[in-house]
Amino acid sequence: EFSGLLGMQYVKGIHNLYEFDGGPDSGWMYCVNDWYPHYGCGQYQVQQGDAIEWNYTCNLGRDLGVDWTRR
């Protein structure tokens, strides 16, 4: 399930697991070729050969190895 239009899509739930089900900092993040883009999935231009994963975080990505405070 998602919300938003025109490149601003946000994935709220996959297979009945939704944002905030795992706590206040939980939700879905997408990863492309072992990289977590800093923008929404609706803005990513998929390229041939891209490996795309949807991962659920319970800690704003820190539990997935992503630290949004460092760029």
MMTF fields as JSON, N, C-alpha, C and O atoms, coordinates in Angstrom:
{
  "mmtfVersion": "1.0.0",
  "mmtfProducer": "UNKNOWN",
  "numBonds": 283,
  "numAtoms": 284,
  "numGroups": 71,
  "numChains": 1,
  "numModels": 1,
  "chainsPerModel": [1],
  "groupsPerChain": [71],
  "chainIdList": ["A"],
  "bondAtomList": [4, 2, 8, 6, 12, 10, 16, 14, 20, 18, 24, 22, 28, 26, 32, 30, 36, 34, 40, 38, 44, 42, 48, 46, 52, 50, 56, 54, 60, 58, 64, 62, 68, 66, 72, 70, 76, 74, 80, 78, 84, 82, 88, 86, 92, 90, 96, 94, 100, 98, 104, 102, 108, 106, 112, 110, 116, 114, 120, 118, 124, 122, 128, 126, 132, 130, 136, 134, 140, 138, 144, 142, 148, 146, 152, 150, 156, 154, 160, 158, 164, 162, 168, 166, 172, 170, 176, 174, 180, 178, 184, 182, 188, 186, 192, 190, 196, 194, 200, 198, 204, 202, 208, 206, 212, 210, 216, 214, 220, 218, 224, 222, 228, 226, 232, 230, 236, 234, 240, 238, 244, 242, 248, 246, 252, 250, 256, 254, 260, 258, 264, 262, 268, 266, 272, 270, 276, 274, 280, 278],
  "bondOrderList": [1, 1, 1, 1, 1, 1, 1, 1, 1, 1, 1, 1, 1, 1, 1, 1, 1, 1, 1, 1, 1, 1, 1, 1, 1, 1, 1, 1, 1, 1, 1, 1, 1, 1, 1, 1, 1, 1, 1, 1, 1, 1, 1, 1, 1, 1, 1, 1, 1, 1, 1, 1, 1, 1, 1, 1, 1, 1, 1, 1, 1, 1, 1, 1, 1, 1, 1, 1, 1, 1],
  "groupList": [{"groupName": "GLU", "atomNameList": ["N", "CA", "C", "O"], "elementList": ["N", "C", "C", "O"], "formalChargeList": [0, 0, 0, 0], "bondAtomList": [1, 0, 2, 1, 3, 2], "bondOrderList": [1, 1, 2], "singleLetterCode": "E", "chemCompType": "L-PEPTIDE LINKING"}, {"groupName": "PHE", "atomNameList": ["N", "CA", "C", "O"], "elementList": ["N", "C", "C", "O"], "formalChargeList": [0, 0, 0, 0], "bondAtomList": [1, 0, 2, 1, 3, 2], "bondOrderList": [1, 1, 2], "singleLetterCode": "F", "chemCompType": "L-PEPTIDE LINKING"}, {"groupName": "SER", "atomNameList": ["N", "CA", "C", "O"], "elementList": ["N", "C", "C", "O"], "formalChargeList": [0, 0, 0, 0], "bondAtomList": [1, 0, 2, 1, 3, 2], "bondOrderList": [1, 1, 2], "singleLetterCode": "S", "chemCompType": "L-PEPTIDE LINKING"}, {"groupName": "GLY", "atomNameList": ["N", "CA", "C", "O"], "elementList": ["N", "C", "C", "O"], "formalChargeList": [0, 0, 0, 0], "bondAtomList": [1, 0, 2, 1, 3, 2], "bondOrderList": [1, 1, 2], "singleLetterCode": "G", "chemCompType": "PEPTIDE LINKING"}, {"groupName": "LEU", "atomNameList": ["N", "CA", "C", "O"], "elementList": ["N", "C", "C", "O"], "formalChargeList": [0, 0, 0, 0], "bondAtomList": [1, 0, 2, 1, 3, 2], "bondOrderList": [1, 1, 2], "singleLetterCode": "L", "chemCompType": "L-PEPTIDE LINKING"}, {"groupName": "MET", "atomNameList": ["N", "CA", "C", "O"], "elementList": ["N", "C", "C", "O"], "formalChargeList": [0, 0, 0, 0], "bondAtomList": [1, 0, 2, 1, 3, 2], "bondOrderList": [1, 1, 2], "singleLetterCode": "M", "chemCompType": "L-PEPTIDE LINKING"}, {"groupName": "GLN", "atomNameList": ["N", "CA", "C", "O"], "elementList": ["N", "C", "C", "O"], "formalChargeList": [0, 0, 0, 0], "bondAtomList": [1, 0, 2, 1, 3, 2], "bondOrderList": [1, 1, 2], "singleLetterCode": "Q", "chemCompType": "L-PEPTIDE LINKING"}, {"groupName": "TYR", "atomNameList": ["N", "CA", "C", "O"], "elementList": ["N", "C", "C", "O"], "formalChargeList": [0, 0, 0, 0], "bondAtomList": [1, 0, 2, 1, 3, 2], "bondOrderList": [1, 1, 2], "singleLetterCode": "Y", "chemCompType": "L-PEPTIDE LINKING"}, {"groupName": "VAL", "atomNameList": ["N", "CA", "C", "O"], "elementList": ["N", "C", "C", "O"], "formalChargeList": [0, 0, 0, 0], "bondAtomList": [1, 0, 2, 1, 3, 2], "bondOrderList": [1, 1, 2], "singleLetterCode": "V", "chemCompType": "L-PEPTIDE LINKING"}, {"groupName": "LYS", "atomNameList": ["N", "CA", "C", "O"], "elementList": ["N", "C", "C", "O"], "formalChargeList": [0, 0, 0, 0], "bondAtomList": [1, 0, 2, 1, 3, 2], "bondOrderList": [1, 1, 2], "singleLetterCode": "K", "chemCompType": "L-PEPTIDE LINKING"}, {"groupName": "ILE", "atomNameList": ["N", "CA", "C", "O"], "elementList": ["N", "C", "C", "O"], "formalChargeList": [0, 0, 0, 0], "bondAtomList": [1, 0, 2, 1, 3, 2], "bondOrderList": [1, 1, 2], "singleLetterCode": "I", "chemCompType": "L-PEPTIDE LINKING"}, {"groupName": "HIS", "atomNameList": ["N", "CA", "C", "O"], "elementList": ["N", "C", "C", "O"], "formalChargeList": [0, 0, 0, 0], "bondAtomList": [1, 0, 2, 1, 3, 2], "bondOrderList": [1, 1, 2], "singleLetterCode": "H", "chemCompType": "L-PEPTIDE LINKING"}, {"groupName": "ASN", "atomNameList": ["N", "CA", "C", "O"], "elementList": ["N", "C", "C", "O"], "formalChargeList": [0, 0, 0, 0], "bondAtomList": [1, 0, 2, 1, 3, 2], "bondOrderList": [1, 1, 2], "singleLetterCode": "N", "chemCompType": "L-PEPTIDE LINKING"}, {"groupName": "ASP", "atomNameList": ["N", "CA", "C", "O"], "elementList": ["N", "C", "C", "O"], "formalChargeList": [0, 0, 0, 0], "bondAtomList": [1, 0, 2, 1, 3, 2], "bondOrderList": [1, 1, 2], "singleLetterCode": "D", "chemCompType": "L-PEPTIDE LINKING"}, {"groupName": "PRO", "atomNameList": ["N", "CA", "C", "O"], "elementList": ["N", "C", "C", "O"], "formalChargeList": [0, 0, 0, 0], "bondAtomList": [1, 0, 2, 1, 3, 2], "bondOrderList": [1, 1, 2], "singleLetterCode": "P", "chemCompType": "L-PEPTIDE LINKING"}, {"groupName": "TRP", "atomNameList": ["N", "CA", "C", "O"], "elementList": ["N", "C", "C", "O"], "formalChargeList": [0, 0, 0, 0], "bondAtomList": [1, 0, 2, 1, 3, 2], "bondOrderList": [1, 1, 2], "singleLetterCode": "W", "chemCompType": "L-PEPTIDE LINKING"}, {"groupName": "CYS", "atomNameList": ["N", "CA", "C", "O"], "elementList": ["N", "C", "C", "O"], "formalChargeList": [0, 0, 0, 0], "bondAtomList": [1, 0, 2, 1, 3, 2], "bondOrderList": [1, 1, 2], "singleLetterCode": "C", "chemCompType": "L-PEPTIDE LINKING"}, {"groupName": "ALA", "atomNameList": ["N", "CA", "C", "O"], "elementList": ["N", "C", "C", "O"], "formalChargeList": [0, 0, 0, 0], "bondAtomList": [1, 0, 2, 1, 3, 2], "bondOrderList": [1, 1, 2], "singleLetterCode": "A", "chemCompType": "L-PEPTIDE LINKING"}, {"groupName": "THR", "atomNameList": ["N", "CA", "C", "O"], "elementList": ["N", "C", "C", "O"], "formalChargeList": [0, 0, 0, 0], "bondAtomList": [1, 0, 2, 1, 3, 2], "bondOrderList": [1, 1, 2], "singleLetterCode": "T", "chemCompType": "L-PEPTIDE LINKING"}, {"groupName": "ARG", "atomNameList": ["N", "CA", "C", "O"], "elementList": ["N", "C", "C", "O"], "formalChargeList": [0, 0, 0, 0], "bondAtomList": [1, 0, 2, 1, 3, 2], "bondOrderList": [1, 1, 2], "singleLetterCode": "R", "chemCompType": "L-PEPTIDE LINKING"}],
  "groupTypeList": [0, 1, 2, 3, 4, 4, 3, 5, 6, 7, 8, 9, 3, 10, 11, 12, 4, 7, 0, 1, 13, 3, 3, 14, 13, 2, 3, 15, 5, 7, 16, 8, 12, 13, 15, 7, 14, 11, 7, 3, 16, 3, 6, 7, 6, 8, 6, 6, 3, 13, 17, 10, 0, 15, 12, 7, 18, 16, 12, 4, 3, 19, 13, 4, 3, 8, 13, 15, 18, 19, 19],
  "groupIdList": [1, 2, 3, 4, 5, 6, 7, 8, 9, 10, 11, 12, 13, 14, 15, 16, 17, 18, 19, 20, 21, 22, 23, 24, 25, 26, 27, 28, 29, 30, 31, 32, 33, 34, 35, 36, 37, 38, 39, 40, 41, 42, 43, 44, 45, 46, 47, 48, 49, 50, 51, 52, 53, 54, 55, 56, 57, 58, 59, 60, 61, 62, 63, 64, 65, 66, 67, 68, 69, 70, 71],
  "secStructList": [7, 3, 3, 7, 7, 6, 6, 7, 7, 3, 3, 7, 3, 3, 6, 6, 3, 3, 6, 6, 6, 6, 7, 6, 6, 7, 3, 3, 3, 3, 3, 3, 6, 6, 5, 7, 7, 1, 1, 7, 4, 4, 4, 7, 7, 7, 7, 6, 6, 7, 7, 3, 3, 3, 3, 3, 3, 1, 1, 6, 6, 4, 4, 4, 6, 7, 7, 6, 6, 7, 7],
  "xCoordList": [0.848, 0.0, 0.897, 1.919, 0.507, 1.302, 0.384, -0.829, 1.002, 0.291, 1.152, 2.348, 0.535, 1.27, 1.161, 0.772, 1.516, 1.45, 2.661, 3.401, 2.848, 3.815, 5.218, 5.769, 5.778, 7.14, 7.265, 8.372, 6.178, 6.219, 5.588, 5.042, 5.661, 5.058, 5.813, 7.035, 5.038, 5.586, 4.938, 3.711, 5.74, 5.223, 4.882, 5.748, 3.614, 3.14, 3.122, 3.337, 2.87, 2.77, 3.012, 2.663, 3.62, 3.856, 3.469, 3.895, 2.662, 2.231, 1.709, 2.041, 0.902, 0.236, 1.184, 0.828, 2.383, 3.309, 3.443, 3.893, 3.048, 2.943, 3.92, 4.466, 4.112, 4.89, 4.312, 3.097, 5.151, 4.811, 4.356, 4.147, 4.192, 3.865, 5.002, 4.755, 6.23, 7.398, 7.881, 8.998, 7.075, 7.446, 7.412, 7.149, 7.679, 7.539, 8.567, 8.363, 9.663, 10.698, 10.741, 11.761, 9.644, 9.646, 8.955, 8.141, 9.309, 8.712, 9.545, 10.562, 9.111, 9.766, 10.799, 10.579, 11.924, 12.983, 13.35, 13.297, 13.716, 14.156, 15.66, 16.256, 16.245, 17.682, 17.918, 17.286, 18.815, 19.133, 20.621, 21.455, 20.944, 22.352, 23.154, 24.244, 22.609, 23.245, 23.38, 24.234, 22.568, 22.587, 21.167, 20.224, 21.021, 19.721, 19.64, 20.268, 18.883, 18.757, 18.178, 17.428, 18.536, 18.09, 16.849, 16.574, 16.104, 14.877, 13.859, 14.196, 12.622, 11.524, 11.613, 12.235, 10.98, 11.019, 10.391, 10.777, 9.445, 8.819, 9.734, 9.439, 10.831, 11.785, 12.952, 13.697, 13.107, 14.23, 13.958, 12.887, 14.912, 14.814, 15.469, 16.691, 14.662, 15.174, 15.99, 15.568, 17.163, 18.049, 18.096, 17.898, 18.352, 18.487, 19.581, 20.662, 19.309, 20.285, 20.198, 20.884, 19.369, 19.221, 18.635, 17.69, 19.207, 18.656, 17.98, 18.649, 16.662, 15.896, 15.327, 14.715, 15.534, 15.017, 14.184, 14.483, 13.138, 12.355, 12.661, 12.44, 13.171, 13.559, 12.788, 12.528, 12.431, 11.677, 12.645, 13.458, 12.556, 13.397, 12.545, 11.382, 13.139, 12.478, 13.159, 12.734, 14.233, 15.038, 15.539, 16.728, 14.64, 14.974, 16.148, 16.901, 16.306, 17.371, 18.65, 19.477, 18.845, 20.094, 20.262, 21.383, 19.162, 19.234, 19.535, 19.806, 19.487, 19.842, 21.219, 21.648, 21.912, 23.243, 23.237, 24.249, 22.106, 21.984, 21.982, 21.183, 22.88, 22.912, 22.606, 23.469, 21.358, 20.924, 21.567, 21.474, 22.227, 22.888, 24.209, 24.74, 24.747, 26.002, 25.692, 25.071, 26.112, 25.907, 27.179, 27.208],
  "yCoordList": [-1.171, 0.0, 1.238, 1.276, 2.234, 3.456, 4.666, 4.555, 5.817, 7.08, 8.014, 7.782, 9.068, 10.067, 9.862, 8.797, 10.917, 10.927, 11.636, 12.324, 11.461, 12.236, 12.281, 13.357, 11.122, 11.059, 11.203, 11.127, 11.405, 11.593, 10.395, 10.552, 9.204, 8.029, 7.609, 7.727, 7.118, 6.618, 5.271, 5.17, 4.239, 2.907, 2.83, 2.977, 2.598, 2.526, 1.096, 0.874, 0.121, -1.248, -2.265, -2.048, -3.392, -4.525, -5.78, -5.972, -6.632, -7.904, -7.704, -8.466, -6.688, -6.397, -5.981, -6.076, -5.523, -4.925, -3.452, -3.117, -2.581, -1.154, -0.321, -0.757, 0.912, 1.874, 1.959, 1.886, 2.108, 2.24, 0.94, 0.924, -0.156, -1.439, -1.889, -2.557, -1.531, -1.921, -0.828, -0.906, 0.177, 1.277, 2.602, 2.647, 3.7, 5.043, 5.377, 6.318, 4.628, 4.89, 3.81, 3.642, 3.078, 1.958, 2.333, 3.254, 1.59, 1.784, 1.11, 0.481, 1.244, 0.613, 1.529, 2.73, 0.941, 1.655, 0.815, -0.414, 1.475, 0.728, 0.873, 1.897, -0.175, -0.254, -0.632, -1.557, 0.07, -0.213, -0.511, 0.349, -1.72, -2.125, -1.828, -1.26, -2.216, -2.043, -0.581, -0.258, 0.295, 1.731, 2.174, 1.834, 2.931, 3.489, 4.934, 5.819, 5.186, 6.554, 7.501, 7.082, 8.758, 9.787, 10.5, 11.637, 9.834, 10.421, 9.318, 8.134, 9.707, 8.766, 7.813, 8.108, 6.667, 5.634, 6.097, 5.618, 7.005, 7.508, 8.382, 8.652, 8.825, 9.669, 8.876, 9.379, 7.63, 6.824, 6.332, 5.792, 6.514, 6.022, 4.643, 4.527, 3.615, 2.249, 2.038, 2.408, 1.438, 1.133, -0.384, -1.144, -0.808, -2.232, -2.812, -2.235, -3.933, -4.583, -4.166, -4.749, -3.166, -2.742, -3.875, -4.548, -4.07, -4.992, -4.135, -3.4, -4.229, -3.397, -4.267, -5.303, -3.837, -4.541, -3.574, -2.382, -4.095, -3.348, -3.953, -5.144, -3.135, -3.587, -2.808, -1.614, -3.51, -2.893, -2.492, -3.301, -1.257, -0.751, -0.493, -0.103, -0.716, -0.398, 0.774, 1.202, 1.303, 2.333, 3.359, 3.674, 3.877, 4.906, 4.519, 5.383, 3.215, 2.736, 2.342, 1.651, 2.758, 2.415, 0.908, 0.405, 0.184, -1.271, -1.933, -3.132, -1.152, -1.638, -1.149, -1.399, -0.456, 0.054, 1.414, 1.829, 2.124, 3.438, 4.497, 4.429, 5.468, 6.576, 7.851, 8.404, 8.316, 9.489, 10.77, 11.792, 10.752, 11.958, 12.187, 13.297, 11.152, 11.27, 11.188, 10.226, 12.174, 12.153, 12.453, 12.481],
  "zCoordList": [0.0, 0.0, 0.0, 0.685, -0.766, -0.842, -0.87, -1.046, -0.69, -0.822, -1.654, -1.832, -2.161, -2.928, -4.424, -4.902, -5.154, -6.608, -7.204, -6.501, -8.491, -9.286, -8.68, -8.447, -8.433, -7.923, -6.428, -5.896, -5.743, -4.292, -3.569, -2.477, -4.17, -3.569, -2.308, -2.214, -1.352, -0.095, 0.183, 0.203, 0.398, 0.681, 2.159, 3.021, 2.437, 3.822, 4.341, 5.533, 3.471, 3.934, 2.846, 1.685, 3.231, 2.343, 3.114, 4.253, 2.491, 3.108, 4.523, 5.431, 4.701, 5.975, 7.107, 8.281, 6.756, 7.731, 7.357, 6.261, 8.277, 7.971, 8.794, 9.807, 8.297, 9.064, 10.471, 10.652, 11.432, 12.852, 13.502, 14.715, 12.753, 13.384, 14.305, 15.309, 13.974, 14.766, 15.697, 16.208, 15.924, 16.804, 16.076, 14.874, 16.803, 16.222, 15.139, 14.372, 15.064, 14.064, 12.987, 12.318, 12.816, 11.878, 10.571, 10.51, 9.536, 8.221, 7.148, 7.438, 5.926, 4.789, 4.147, 3.995, 3.777, 3.042, 1.826, 1.871, 0.759, -0.409, -0.589, -0.255, -1.124, -1.327, -2.786, -3.295, -3.457, -4.851, -4.941, -4.655, -5.336, -5.495, -4.229, -4.295, -3.079, -1.757, -1.338, -0.511, -1.882, -1.565, -1.244, -1.959, -0.169, 0.214, -0.289, 0.293, -1.349, -1.857, -0.797, 0.085, -0.902, 0.038, -0.478, -0.094, -1.344, -1.891, -2.122, -2.095, -2.348, -2.445, -3.619, -4.639, -3.453, -4.484, -5.792, -6.858, -5.736, -6.946, -7.781, -8.946, -7.208, -7.924, -8.505, -9.346, -8.049, -8.532, -9.949, -10.226, -10.833, -12.206, -12.268, -12.189, -12.409, -12.449, -13.722, -14.818, -13.552, -14.665, -14.86, -13.912, -16.065, -16.332, -15.435, -15.325, -14.803, -13.934, -12.476, -11.636, -12.144, -10.755, -9.913, -10.325, -8.743, -7.751, -6.688, -5.962, -6.598, -5.685, -4.574, -4.835, -3.327, -2.156, -1.336, -1.27, -0.712, 0.267, 1.62, 1.836, 2.539, 3.869, 4.922, 4.775, 5.98, 7.067, 8.168, 8.615, 8.597, 9.678, 10.919, 10.825, 12.055, 13.329, 14.015, 15.088, 13.389, 14.037, 13.021, 12.993, 12.19, 11.183, 10.29, 9.841, 10.032, 9.149, 9.844, 9.249, 11.093, 11.779, 11.923, 11.868, 12.107, 12.197, 10.851, 10.793, 9.773, 8.436, 8.008, 6.882, 8.903, 8.582, 7.919, 7.355, 7.974, 7.355, 8.46, 9.394, 8.343, 9.304, 8.541, 7.859, 8.663, 7.906, 8.395, 7.716, 9.569, 10.054, 9.339, 9.364, 8.703, 7.948, 6.463, 6.01, 5.714, 4.264, 3.555, 2.324]
}
